[in-house]
Amino acid sequence: MLIEIHMIQNHSPANLNRDDLGAPKTCYFGGVIRSRISSQCVKRSIRMSEEFKSLCGGVRTRQLAKLISERIQGKADAKKRAVAILKKCGIAPKDEEKSDMLVYTTKEAISKMADLLENSSGKSDNELASEFGGLISELTAVPDMALNGRMLETGVLKDTTVEAALQVAHAISTHEARPEVDYYVAADDIPGADTGAGYVDEALFSSACFYKYFSIDFEDLVKNLKGNKELAAHTVGAFIRAAATVNPTGKQNSFAAHNPPDGILIELKKSPVSYANAFARPVSIGGGRDIVSQSVAQLGQYILDLDTGYGKPDNRFWFSPNLRYPLSVIEDNKENELAENNLKSIDELIPAIVAAIGYDWNKVKEVALSSEVA
């Protein structure tokens, strides 16, 4: 079963995700330039959010030796030996503090590696390297890694890959969107003979209504969590809330573009389908509609066309705050609702989705996580 999440989200002027020149990321789609937020940026904002952090049992770092040795009391040479052991695992040191690669492992694995090192009397570095490798390979059942997967190739360790249960598209604007230039100055609070600006610069920004798309394979999520179905259901609910309420942090102190989605469509189905082509013809404003309502209207028409051509999903939920924007089309002078479930509140949406996959939200959200995850 796939849990597919589609969002329409209009951002005020912002630079949420920058390229190497500091400009908002863009792409061409439908023959015109669009604003873009990379999937990596979207995923990290969710993973690092307050809404999701209690489920984060993973750590992505180049300072694994330091994290291991910090847990060992009274062992001055612990870091040096941890570096030597990790080197035998193919995690070569760049210097005393960092390795030459990011290692994505779990807090539980780090804790157990520290225990092994602290109680390593009589064990060789090769023996400990084998045990470290086993922990890195096997201790992976945490929600953030289960969702996002792990690609870790050290050249020595085996079976370290975790196939992601989550797919995330790059968010793209539903309309043509060109970056603009903000020319700004910083004035000297204590002016002297020189009345000019103390600092002058330019910054690029844009404003866009985005289409976002996520797909969660629930069976793969359960598999990655070693069969813990309740934790998987908890993860789905927490992910939906984080995706709906968290925005990337890029240049937020300058723009404060904290705009939640105006529409969230969630479908339960067997095959993945992105609705990005609803916007292959860029949205334009007309007929009394704003950019959000026109985006929702094009999404609705495209969904109706795909329903007719390929069939409907198993279940469909539409959420818009206070149902401000209905997901509907006009047929024979009547409004046809496209979702079986229309919800006004995110607090109604999440329990409804979790119930649709077979669980009680009030129960699964209390699923105890280990202290290492929490």
C-alpha positions as CSV (number, residue, x, y, z in Angstrom):
1,M,0.0,0.0,0.0
2,L,1.2,3.4,-0.9
3,I,0.4,6.6,1.0
4,E,0.6,9.4,-1.5
5,I,0.7,13.0,-0.3
6,H,0.1,16.0,-2.7
7,M,0.3,19.6,-1.5
8,I,-0.5,23.0,-2.9
9,Q,1.5,25.6,-0.9
10,N,1.8,29.3,-1.7
11,H,4.9,31.0,-0.4
12,S,5.3,34.8,0.0
13,P,8.6,36.2,-1.2
14,A,11.4,34.0,-0.1
15,N,14.7,32.2,-0.9
16,L,14.0,28.9,0.8
17,N,16.5,26.8,-1.2
18,R,19.6,28.5,-2.8
19,D,21.9,27.4,-5.5
20,D,25.7,27.9,-5.5
21,L,25.3,31.5,-6.5
22,G,22.8,32.2,-3.8
23,A,19.8,32.4,-6.1
24,P,16.5,30.5,-5.6
25,K,16.7,27.2,-7.3
26,T,14.8,26.9,-10.5
27,C,14.0,24.4,-13.3
28,Y,12.2,24.3,-16.7
29,F,8.9,22.5,-16.7
30,G,6.2,22.8,-19.3
31,G,8.5,25.1,-21.4
32,V,8.8,27.8,-18.8
33,I,11.0,28.5,-15.8
34,R,9.7,27.5,-12.4
35,S,10.8,28.0,-8.8
36,R,12.0,24.8,-7.2
37,I,12.8,23.5,-3.8
38,S,15.0,20.4,-3.9
39,S,13.8,17.1,-2.4
40,Q,16.9,17.0,-0.2
41,C,15.9,20.4,1.3
42,V,12.3,19.3,1.9
43,K,13.3,16.0,3.5
44,R,15.9,17.6,5.8
45,S,13.4,20.3,7.0
46,I,11.0,17.5,8.0
47,R,13.7,15.3,9.5
48,M,15.1,18.1,11.7
49,S,11.7,19.5,12.7
50,E,10.2,19.7,16.2
51,E,7.2,17.7,14.9
52,F,9.4,14.8,13.9
53,K,12.5,14.9,16.1
54,S,11.2,12.4,18.7
55,L,11.3,9.8,15.9
56,C,14.8,10.6,14.8
57,G,17.1,7.7,15.9
58,G,19.6,8.3,13.2
59,V,22.8,10.4,13.1
60,R,24.5,11.5,9.9
61,T,28.1,12.6,10.8
62,R,31.8,12.6,9.9
63,Q,32.5,12.6,13.7
64,L,31.6,9.1,14.5
65,A,34.8,8.4,16.5
66,K,34.2,11.4,18.6
67,L,30.6,10.4,19.4
68,I,31.8,6.9,20.4
69,S,34.6,8.1,22.6
70,E,32.5,10.7,24.3
71,R,30.5,8.0,25.9
72,I,33.5,6.4,27.5
73,Q,34.6,7.8,30.9
74,G,38.3,7.8,31.9
75,K,39.6,6.4,28.6
76,A,42.0,9.1,27.2
77,D,43.0,6.9,24.3
78,A,39.4,5.9,23.4
79,K,39.1,8.3,20.4
80,K,42.5,7.2,19.0
81,R,41.5,3.5,19.1
82,A,38.0,4.3,17.8
83,V,39.6,6.0,14.8
84,A,41.8,2.9,14.2
85,I,38.8,0.6,14.4
86,L,36.7,2.6,12.1
87,K,39.5,2.8,9.6
88,K,39.5,-1.0,9.5
89,C,35.7,-0.7,8.7
90,G,36.6,1.4,5.7
91,I,35.7,4.7,7.4
92,A,39.0,6.4,6.9
93,P,40.0,9.3,9.1
94,K,40.5,12.7,7.6
95,D,41.9,14.0,10.8
96,E,41.5,13.3,14.6
97,E,38.0,14.8,14.6
98,K,36.5,13.8,11.4
99,S,36.3,10.9,8.8
100,D,36.5,11.5,5.1
101,M,32.9,10.4,4.6
102,L,29.5,11.0,6.2
103,V,28.3,7.9,8.1
104,Y,24.6,7.5,8.7
105,T,24.0,5.2,11.6
106,T,21.8,5.1,14.7
107,K,22.1,6.4,18.2
108,E,21.6,2.8,19.4
109,A,24.6,1.6,17.3
110,I,26.8,4.4,18.6
111,S,25.9,3.5,22.2
112,K,26.7,-0.2,21.6
113,M,29.9,0.6,19.8
114,A,31.0,2.6,22.8
115,D,30.1,-0.3,25.2
116,L,32.2,-2.7,23.1
117,L,35.1,-0.3,23.1
118,E,34.9,0.3,26.8
119,N,34.8,-3.4,27.6
120,S,37.3,-4.5,24.9
121,S,39.8,-6.2,27.2
122,G,41.6,-8.9,25.2
123,K,39.9,-8.0,21.8
124,S,42.0,-7.0,18.8
125,D,41.1,-4.0,16.6
126,N,40.1,-6.5,13.9
127,E,37.7,-8.2,16.2
128,L,36.1,-5.0,17.2
129,A,36.0,-3.7,13.6
130,S,33.9,-6.8,12.8
131,E,31.6,-6.2,15.7
132,F,31.3,-2.4,14.8
133,G,30.4,-3.4,11.3
134,G,27.7,-5.7,12.4
135,L,26.1,-3.0,14.6
136,I,26.3,-0.4,11.7
137,S,24.7,-2.9,9.3
138,E,22.0,-4.4,11.6
139,L,20.8,-1.6,13.9
140,T,18.8,0.4,11.4
141,A,15.2,0.2,12.7
142,V,14.5,3.9,13.4
143,P,11.9,5.9,11.6
144,D,14.1,8.5,9.9
145,M,16.3,5.9,8.4
146,A,13.4,3.6,7.6
147,L,11.8,6.5,5.6
148,N,14.8,8.1,4.0
149,G,17.0,5.0,3.5
150,R,20.7,4.8,3.7
151,M,23.4,4.5,1.1
152,L,26.7,3.7,2.8
153,E,29.5,2.2,0.9
154,T,32.8,1.9,2.8
155,G,34.4,-0.8,0.6
156,V,34.6,-3.0,3.6
157,L,31.3,-3.3,5.4
158,K,28.6,-5.4,3.8
159,D,24.8,-5.2,3.8
160,T,24.7,-1.5,4.8
161,T,22.1,-0.3,2.3
162,V,18.6,0.5,3.6
163,E,16.1,1.0,0.8
164,A,14.0,4.1,1.5
165,A,10.3,3.7,2.0
166,L,9.8,7.3,1.1
167,Q,10.0,9.1,-2.3
168,V,10.0,12.9,-2.5
169,A,9.8,15.0,-5.6
170,H,11.4,18.3,-6.1
171,A,8.7,20.9,-5.3
172,I,8.0,23.1,-8.3
173,S,5.9,26.2,-8.8
174,T,2.6,25.6,-10.5
175,H,3.2,28.7,-12.6
176,E,6.0,30.5,-14.4
177,A,8.2,32.1,-11.7
178,R,11.3,34.2,-12.3
179,P,13.7,35.3,-9.5
180,E,13.7,39.0,-8.6
181,V,16.5,41.1,-7.1
182,D,16.3,42.8,-3.7
183,Y,18.7,45.8,-3.6
184,Y,19.4,46.6,0.0
185,V,21.6,48.9,2.2
186,A,22.7,48.9,5.8
187,A,22.7,52.4,7.3
188,D,25.3,53.5,9.9
189,D,23.5,54.3,13.1
190,I,26.2,56.9,13.9
191,P,26.4,59.0,10.7
192,G,29.5,61.1,10.1
193,A,30.5,63.3,7.3
194,D,30.0,60.4,4.9
195,T,26.2,60.1,4.7
196,G,26.3,57.1,2.3
197,A,25.3,53.6,3.2
198,G,27.6,51.5,5.4
199,Y,26.9,48.4,3.3
200,V,25.2,47.8,-0.1
201,D,24.3,44.4,-1.6
202,E,21.8,42.5,-3.7
203,A,19.9,39.3,-2.9
204,L,17.7,37.2,-5.2
205,F,14.3,36.0,-4.1
206,S,11.0,34.7,-5.6
207,S,7.4,34.1,-4.7
208,A,5.7,30.9,-5.9
209,C,2.8,28.5,-5.3
210,F,4.4,25.1,-5.1
211,Y,3.2,21.5,-5.9
212,K,4.8,19.0,-3.5
213,Y,4.6,15.2,-3.9
214,F,5.5,12.5,-1.4
215,S,5.0,8.7,-1.6
216,I,5.4,6.3,1.3
217,D,5.4,2.5,0.8
218,F,3.9,1.3,4.0
219,E,5.0,-2.3,3.6
220,D,8.6,-1.2,3.1
221,L,8.4,1.1,6.1
222,V,7.2,-1.8,8.3
223,K,10.0,-4.0,6.9
224,N,12.6,-1.3,7.6
225,L,11.3,-1.0,11.2
226,K,11.7,-4.8,11.7
227,G,8.0,-5.5,11.6
228,N,6.9,-2.8,14.1
229,K,3.6,-1.8,12.5
230,E,2.5,0.5,15.3
231,L,5.7,2.5,15.0
232,A,5.3,2.6,11.2
233,A,1.7,4.0,11.6
234,H,3.1,6.5,14.2
235,T,5.8,7.5,11.7
236,V,3.2,8.1,8.9
237,G,1.2,10.4,11.1
238,A,4.2,12.4,12.4
239,F,5.5,12.7,8.8
240,I,2.2,14.1,7.5
241,R,2.1,16.7,10.3
242,A,5.8,17.7,9.8
243,A,5.4,18.0,6.1
244,A,2.3,20.2,6.6
245,T,3.7,22.5,9.2
246,V,7.4,22.8,8.6
247,N,9.2,24.9,5.9
248,P,12.8,25.1,4.8
249,T,14.9,27.5,6.9
250,G,16.7,29.3,4.0
251,K,16.8,33.1,4.5
252,Q,13.8,32.9,6.8
253,N,15.2,35.7,9.0
254,S,15.1,37.9,5.9
255,F,11.7,36.8,4.5
256,A,9.7,35.0,7.1
257,A,7.8,32.9,4.5
258,H,6.0,30.7,7.0
259,N,3.0,29.8,4.8
260,P,1.3,26.4,5.4
261,P,-0.3,24.4,2.6
262,D,-3.7,25.5,1.5
263,G,-4.5,22.0,0.2
264,I,-3.3,18.5,1.1
265,L,-4.5,15.5,-0.9
266,I,-3.7,12.1,0.5
267,E,-4.5,8.9,-1.4
268,L,-4.1,5.2,-0.6
269,K,-3.3,3.2,-3.7
270,K,-1.1,0.5,-5.2
271,S,0.8,2.3,-7.9
272,P,2.5,5.7,-7.6
273,V,1.2,8.6,-9.6
274,S,2.5,12.2,-9.5
275,Y,0.0,14.9,-10.5
276,A,2.8,17.3,-11.5
277,N,1.5,17.3,-15.1
278,A,-1.6,19.1,-13.9
279,F,0.7,22.1,-14.2
280,A,2.4,21.3,-17.5
281,R,0.3,24.3,-18.6
282,P,1.4,27.0,-16.2
283,V,-1.3,28.3,-14.0
284,S,-2.4,31.8,-14.8
285,I,-4.8,34.1,-12.9
286,G,-8.2,34.8,-14.4
287,G,-11.9,34.4,-13.9
288,G,-11.8,35.8,-10.4
289,R,-9.5,33.1,-9.1
290,D,-6.3,33.6,-7.1
291,I,-3.1,31.6,-7.8
292,V,-4.0,29.0,-5.1
293,S,-7.6,28.4,-6.2
294,Q,-6.5,28.2,-9.9
295,S,-3.8,25.7,-8.9
296,V,-6.3,23.6,-7.0
297,A,-8.8,23.8,-9.9
298,Q,-6.1,22.5,-12.4
299,L,-5.2,19.8,-10.0
300,G,-8.9,18.7,-9.7
301,Q,-9.4,18.6,-13.4
302,Y,-6.3,16.5,-13.9
303,I,-7.3,14.1,-11.2
304,L,-10.8,13.7,-12.8
305,D,-9.1,12.9,-16.1
306,L,-6.8,10.3,-14.6
307,D,-9.6,8.8,-12.6
308,T,-11.5,8.4,-15.9
309,G,-8.5,7.0,-17.7
310,Y,-6.9,4.8,-15.1
311,G,-9.4,4.4,-12.3
312,K,-9.7,5.9,-8.8
313,P,-7.4,5.2,-5.8
314,D,-8.5,3.0,-3.0
315,N,-9.2,6.0,-0.8
316,R,-8.9,9.7,-1.1
317,F,-8.7,12.5,1.5
318,W,-8.7,16.2,0.9
319,F,-7.8,18.8,3.6
320,S,-8.0,22.5,3.2
321,P,-8.1,24.8,6.3
322,N,-11.8,25.2,7.0
323,L,-12.3,23.8,3.5
324,R,-11.3,27.1,2.1
325,Y,-10.4,25.5,-1.3
326,P,-12.6,22.6,-2.3
327,L,-11.2,19.9,-4.5
328,S,-14.0,19.7,-7.0
329,V,-14.9,20.1,-10.7
330,I,-18.1,21.3,-12.3
331,E,-20.0,18.7,-14.3
332,D,-23.4,19.2,-15.8
333,N,-23.7,22.5,-13.8
334,K,-23.1,20.6,-10.5
335,E,-20.1,20.6,-8.3
336,N,-18.6,17.2,-8.1
337,E,-16.4,16.5,-5.0
338,L,-13.4,14.4,-6.0
339,A,-12.5,13.1,-2.5
340,E,-14.7,10.8,-0.4
341,N,-13.3,12.5,2.8
342,N,-13.2,16.3,3.0
343,L,-11.6,17.6,6.2
344,K,-11.2,21.1,7.7
345,S,-8.4,20.4,10.2
346,I,-5.0,18.7,10.2
347,D,-6.1,17.2,13.6
348,E,-8.9,15.5,11.7
349,L,-6.8,14.5,8.8
350,I,-4.0,12.5,10.6
351,P,-6.3,10.2,12.6
352,A,-8.4,9.6,9.5
353,I,-5.3,8.5,7.5
354,V,-4.0,6.3,10.2
355,A,-7.4,4.7,10.7
356,A,-7.6,4.1,6.9
357,I,-4.4,2.0,7.1
358,G,-5.8,0.1,10.0
359,Y,-4.6,1.7,13.2
360,D,-5.9,4.0,16.0
361,W,-3.9,7.2,16.0
362,N,-4.4,7.8,19.8
363,K,-2.9,4.4,20.5
364,V,0.0,4.4,18.0
365,K,1.2,7.9,18.8
366,E,1.9,6.6,22.3
367,V,4.2,3.8,21.0
368,A,7.2,3.9,23.2
369,L,10.5,4.7,21.6
370,S,13.8,3.7,23.1
371,S,15.6,6.4,25.0
372,E,18.3,6.3,22.3
373,V,15.7,7.5,19.8
374,A,13.8,9.9,22.0
